[in-house]
Amino acid sequence: MSRLLPFSFLLIVLLSCTVQEQPVTKDEALAISRAIDSSIRNKKHNYFNSLINEKVFADKVAKASGSKVSNDFREGIKAALKKGDLGDKIIKANQEANGTYELVKQYEKDKTQHLIFRLYSDEGLNYHDFELTKKDGKPAIADILIYLSGEDLSKTIGDFFTSFSVNNKNVSNEEMAQVEKVKKMREMIERNDADNALKYYQTLPTNLKNQRSIRMMHIMICSQLDEATYMNAIDDYLALYPDAPNLHLVMIDTYILRKEYGKAIESINEVDRLINTDPFLDYMRALMYNLMEKPAEARAHLENLYRNMPHFDAGALELIANYVDAGDDSKARILIKEYEMNKDYDQSLLDNYLLIKSFNRDE
């Protein structure tokens, strides 16, 4: 299972003065959530990237790396964000892997507004927690906690800086070579060239290998190799970060591979507790109960999912399948009609399923 990881930590830039963050109201938070949704839904990556307050984000990177704040650093962060192009990466994850990017919740913490978005695709599950601020008087993104990496994006970049001589302009040729290796490693991952990506990883110095984001890239690489190698990569990560907040998200895949579906459900429940809460996770629970051959338990979660997320066609289709397999034809036909009436649903999925099952949708 591939992962969408932080994007601009590959760049070394100079360092940074503080910017006073401005409070965002709940209504403004909901307004920018619609802007984020629109930018991804309509494939406007530049619009998404424009929502980031580069000055505030740069200050957070400087703080995470113990560096001074300067205008040069802020300009460097601005260039890094443009080159990293997170908006484009999210859009591609949606396009290339049947993905969805959806607001889960808005909440306030320490008088700061936050938004949690869920990224779900064939490549896996991730969450982005946006910390909000102001930019030119309008709501903007200050930082992003990426659940799969288990840390703020500013922390990931800041840690990368501290691995090198970035407190001054004298970055060595050897250090620049390491930066290039990480960039090449990322390119190999995107090309599904795991063998060469692993070669780049193995040549990195230990202090860089052991950074959380680099370890997550290692897991991504190994997920494209054999199961034993993948499991060893996860075990190595857990040994280094036994209390990592992303532990349960990482372990869902692990337990599925081990066919420990009950433990996978426990991890799903822990993720739900951290998010507080995401109704989508009923879909994940139902899939686990299907693997455990417990259709009644799966049905309870699928029905709850359909009540809370009737727009999610994969969930509706799973519930139809549950009814059909149970011989509950009347419920199946009612839901089939509702499915057919929803023009946003992929009707071909339903048609193919009913064809395979030889199910007569008409009474």
Secondary structure, 3 states (H helix, E strand, C coil): CCCCCCCCCCCCCCCCCCCCCCCCCHHHHHHHHHHHHHHHHCCCHHHHHHCECHHHHHHHHHHHHCCCCCHHHHHHHHHHHHHHCHHHHHHHHHHHCCCEEEEEEEEEECCEEEEEEEEEECCEEEEEEEEEEEECCEEEEEEEEECCCCEEHHHHHHHHHHCCCCCCCCCCHHHHHHHHHHHHHHHHHHCCCHHHHHHHHHCCCHHHHCCHHHHHHHHHHHHCCCHHHHHHHHHHHHHHCCCCCCHHHHHHHHHHHCCCHHHHHHHHHHHHHHHCCCCCHHHHHHHHHHHCCCHHHHHHHHHHHHHHCCCCHHHHHHHHHHHHHCCCHHHHHHHHHHHHHCCCCCHHHHHHHHHHHCCCCCC
